[in-house]
């Protein structure tokens, strides 16, 4: 499963394919990323869908307000 890391600097990294969370977290530590969050691809997809939907709603609302 693919894992991602949000670093303490606010950057998002693809950690690659790991067998479990602990392995992915160790990878992030080894890369000295100072992870705040380590998430798997399922969580990343959920976040992506939510953010895309929310941003579309925000853009739509802002567009309506400028009419």
N, C-alpha and C positions, 0 to 999 in steps of 0.2 A: 504494500500500500504506500502511496506517495504521502509524504509529510511536509508541512510548511512551518516556518518559524517567523514570529514577529519579534524582532530584536528590540533591545532597550532603546535603540536610536530611532525606532519607528519604521524600520525597513522590513520588508517581507522577503523571505528567502524560501526557495524550493530546496528542501533537504534531500530529496530523492526518495527512492524506494527502500523502506525499512520494514522489518518484521513486526515491530511493535513500537509503542510510544517511547519506552525506555531507550531503545536503540536510536530512535530519531532524536531524542533529547540529548543523548551522549554525543551524537554527531554535531548538534548545534553547539554544545559545550566545547567540543574539540575544535570547532571552527571559530571559537571565541566570539560567538554572536550575542552572548548574554540574553538568552531567550526570555521573553515575557510570556509568550504563548507558543506552544507547539500543538498543531492541529493536523488531523488526517484529511485525506482528500474528500471524505464524505462531509465533514464539518465545513471545509473550504467551499464545497459546492453549495451547501445550505447558506453560508454567509454571502456567497456571490449572488445567489438568486435573490436573497433578501435585499442586499445593497442595490442591485440592479433595479428591483421593483421600487424601492424607496426613492432612489435617485430619479427614476422616470416620473414618479408622482410629484416630486419636488419640482422638476423641470416643467411638468405640465401645469402645476399650480402657479409657478412663476410666470409662465407664458400667459396664462389666463389673466393674471393680475396686470399685465402690461397692455392688455387690449383696451 
